[in-house]
Amino acid sequence: MTAGKALLEAAARLAACGVDEPGPNAQWLLADAMGVPRLRLLSEPGLPVEAAALRKFKKGLVLKEQGLPLAYILGWQDFRDIRIKVDKRVLVPRPETEELAGLAAAFLRTRSGELLALDYGAGSGAIGLWLAKEFPALRLKAVEKSARALACAAENAAALGLAGRVEFIKASTLETVAGPVDLIVSNPPYIPTSVIPGLAPEVLSEPRVALDGGGDGLDIAWMLVRLAPSKLKKNGALIMELGGAQAKKIMAAMPDAVWKEKRTHKDLNGIERFVFAVLNDK
């Protein structure tokens, strides 16, 4: 069996099951099974697939057909320029969340000295750990209500050599988290409860606690807006990722007496997804 033939057969098989992007999924699974770069498979279609690699590849295909996210099968997800371990304990980081991390970094570059950031709903730790890597003077509070997710974040921090600058905090709100910090960044659950049953099987295999944002999808976002002012330094920022139409709704409810420089940012698909606001220094 050559790599080219294995990929053609696998892509057709995944497509027949309704898997999105069957070709790239097959490529990543085969590259992982063979222990070679994905692009090598495309440049060398005649590469032989050994029996052990073929068995591992076929197991991965079965899991993909069953609706498991690719990142869970591989055991990792690239996030900007770091590789994060992911499994069923945590949400798979999306490209939009990479954009959120970029907005957070842009704000932190306006600050000087030692930096303190809080990643609420840290999950795998992707956002906060990438920021810690980018800013050697940054100390991070990784806050998460799920003990299982917090354990995954701690494993990632250790693997990246960042554990010494991260405080892992199990908490369901900001009330018990000490401040003040320069930045609160969050990708909270923001899917309305009623919408969840209709989500794609891949999404439904992820932790519900990381998806379910309550009746209007904004339970956690409202909590952050309410409590963030007591946890931020003057001129500190709150940056959040939300769903379509939610960002403007939240921003409109943030009082001018408390917040300044309020704005939303569009993601690469043109959706108003991010809320940015700075705490007044009055």
Secondary structure as GFF3:
##gff-version 3
##sequence-region A 1 282
A	DSSP	alpha_helix	3	16	.	.	.	ID=ss1
A	DSSP	alpha_helix	22	34	.	.	.	ID=ss2
A	DSSP	alpha_helix	38	43	.	.	.	ID=ss3
A	DSSP	alpha_helix	51	65	.	.	.	ID=ss4
A	DSSP	alpha_helix	70	74	.	.	.	ID=ss5
A	DSSP	beta_strand	76	79	.	.	.	ID=ss6
A	DSSP	beta_strand	82	85	.	.	.	ID=ss7
A	DSSP	alpha_helix	95	108	.	.	.	ID=ss8
A	DSSP	beta_strand	115	120	.	.	.	ID=ss9
A	DSSP	alpha_helix	126	134	.	.	.	ID=ss10
A	DSSP	beta_strand	138	144	.	.	.	ID=ss11
A	DSSP	alpha_helix	147	159	.	.	.	ID=ss12
A	DSSP	three_ten_helix	163	165	.	.	.	ID=ss13
A	DSSP	beta_strand	166	170	.	.	.	ID=ss14
A	DSSP	beta_strand	181	186	.	.	.	ID=ss15
A	DSSP	three_ten_helix	193	198	.	.	.	ID=ss16
A	DSSP	alpha_helix	201	204	.	.	.	ID=ss17
A	DSSP	three_ten_helix	208	210	.	.	.	ID=ss18
A	DSSP	alpha_helix	219	227	.	.	.	ID=ss19
A	DSSP	three_ten_helix	228	230	.	.	.	ID=ss20
A	DSSP	beta_strand	232	241	.	.	.	ID=ss21
A	DSSP	alpha_helix	246	252	.	.	.	ID=ss22
A	DSSP	beta_strand	259	266	.	.	.	ID=ss23
A	DSSP	beta_strand	272	279	.	.	.	ID=ss24
###
